[in-house]
Structures are given as C-alpha cells and as structure tokens.
Amino acid sequence: SGTALALAATTPRPRLWVAEPAAVDDAARSLATGRICTHRGRSVADGLLATLSERTFGILSAHVERVVTVGEHAILDAVGELWRRARVVVEPSGAVALAALRSAAPDLPPGDVAVIVSGGNVSPAVLRRVLVDG
C-alpha cells in the first residue's frame, strides 16, 4: 500500500499491478469480492502471510489495476534467477514480483515497468533447494 501511495503521488496515471502467491491469494480475492478475505494456505513466501487491514485494503482498492498470482515453483525460480543473473540474495517473498512479471509479461501494457524485489531473509535450506537441488 505504501508503494501504491508513493507511485500515485509521483507518477501521472500509474498502472499498478501487484503480486502474491497463488497459495495465499487473499489480496486477489479481497479485491475481486470487495471485502477482506483471509489467506487459507501456506507458501514458501511466508513474509506475505499477513491479512489485509481495512486501511491497506482501501488503498489497494483505490490504486491497484491487477493482482498477478504465481505458484510456488515460479517463486523459487525467481529467487534462483536473481542469484544467478544479478548475484542478489532475495527471500521468496521478495521474489514474488519477479515471478509475476515473468508470468504476466505478455499482458503488460506498453511503457516502463518497475519491479520491486526485497529482503535477504532466506533460510539456508531454501537457498540450497533453489541453487543446488534445483
């Protein structure tokens, strides 16, 4: 929601797409139904398990054009790609946006695209799963 507010304040006619794991798609369901829904699962992107507040839901409702949901495998692939191509360690929650970009690329409107990746709080087991075990 903070990114949505910053973008709206600094960019004329922004088109904001957000991303979340398909396994915990409460934001997508909330925006689709017009009421806050809770998540109902687990995800490797465990930093995204918080439920929307009324305030956050209101901000997202006003500014988000689309929610792209991605599977667990796509999230882990994005973690690996960020390491292999950019040498950046990103936790699964922070790689969801890249996974969504890869998934939604054919549908993107023309123009500049920004993807926010964040967080290095990733367990050695997850890194091994992504980088070694494949």
C-alpha positions in Angstrom: 0.0 0.0 0.0 2.9 2.3 0.7 4.3 1.8 -2.8 0.8 2.4 -4.2 0.6 5.8 -2.4 4.1 6.8 -3.4 3.5 5.9 -7.1 0.2 7.7 -7.2 1.8 10.8 -5.7 4.7 10.9 -8.1 3.6 9.4 -11.4 0.8 10.6 -13.7 -1.7 7.8 -14.4 0.3 4.9 -12.9 -0.9 1.4 -13.7 -0.1 -0.6 -10.6 -0.1 -4.4 -10.7 0.7 -6.3 -7.6 1.8 -9.9 -7.0 1.2 -12.6 -4.5 1.5 -16.3 -4.1 -1.4 -18.3 -5.6 -1.5 -20.4 -2.4 -2.3 -17.4 -0.3 -4.2 -15.1 -2.6 -6.2 -13.1 -0.1 -5.4 -9.8 -1.8 -6.6 -11.0 -5.1 -9.8 -12.5 -3.6 -10.4 -9.4 -1.5 -10.1 -7.0 -4.4 -12.3 -9.3 -6.6 -15.1 -9.5 -4.0 -14.8 -6.0 -2.5 -14.4 -7.4 1.0 -11.4 -8.5 3.0 -10.7 -12.2 2.7 -8.2 -14.1 4.8 -5.5 -16.4 3.4 -6.1 -20.1 3.6 -2.8 -21.8 3.0 0.9 -21.9 3.2 3.6 -20.5 0.9 7.4 -20.5 0.7 6.8 -16.7 0.6 5.9 -16.7 4.3 6.6 -13.0 4.6 3.3 -12.4 2.7 1.0 -14.2 5.0 -0.4 -11.2 6.8 -4.1 -10.4 6.3 -5.0 -7.1 4.8 -6.2 -4.3 7.2 -9.1 -2.1 6.4 -6.7 0.8 5.7 -4.5 -1.3 3.4 -7.5 -2.8 1.6 -8.8 0.7 0.9 -5.5 1.9 -0.5 -5.2 -1.2 -2.7 -8.8 -0.9 -3.9 -8.2 2.6 -5.0 -4.9 2.1 -6.8 -4.4 -1.5 -7.9 -5.3 -2.4 -11.5 -4.5 -6.1 -11.4 -3.2 -8.8 -9.0 -1.0 -11.4 -10.5 -0.8 -14.7 -8.6 2.1 -17.1 -9.0 2.8 -20.6 -8.0 5.5 -21.8 -5.6 7.7 -23.2 -8.3 7.7 -19.8 -10.1 8.6 -18.0 -6.9 11.6 -20.3 -6.2 12.7 -20.0 -9.9 12.7 -16.2 -9.4 14.9 -16.5 -6.3 17.3 -18.6 -8.3 17.3 -16.3 -11.3 18.0 -13.2 -9.1 21.0 -15.0 -7.6 22.4 -16.4 -10.9 21.9 -13.3 -13.0 22.3 -10.5 -10.5 24.1 -12.1 -7.6 21.4 -10.8 -5.3 20.0 -12.9 -2.4 16.3 -12.3 -2.2 13.9 -14.1 0.0 10.9 -15.8 -1.7 8.5 -13.1 -0.6 10.7 -10.5 -2.2 11.0 -12.5 -5.4 7.2 -12.9 -6.0 7.2 -9.7 -8.0 9.8 -11.0 -10.5 7.9 -14.3 -10.7 4.7 -12.3 -11.5 6.5 -10.2 -14.1 7.7 -13.3 -15.9 4.2 -14.8 -15.8 2.3 -11.7 -16.9 4.8 -10.3 -19.4 2.6 -11.0 -22.5 -0.2 -9.0 -20.9 1.8 -5.9 -19.8 0.7 -2.6 -21.3 3.4 -0.7 -23.2 5.7 1.5 -21.3 8.2 1.4 -18.4 8.0 -1.3 -15.9 9.4 -1.3 -12.4 9.7 -4.5 -10.2 10.4 -4.2 -6.5 12.4 -7.1 -5.0 13.4 -7.1 -1.4 14.5 -9.0 1.6 17.5 -11.2 2.2 15.9 -13.2 5.0 16.1 -16.6 3.3 17.0 -19.8 5.1 20.0 -21.8 4.0 17.6 -24.8 3.3 15.6 -22.7 0.8 18.7 -21.4 -0.8 20.1 -24.9 -1.2 16.7 -26.1 -2.6 16.8 -23.3 -5.2 20.5 -23.2 -6.1 21.8 -26.8 -5.6 18.8 -29.2 -5.7 17.0 -27.4 -8.4 
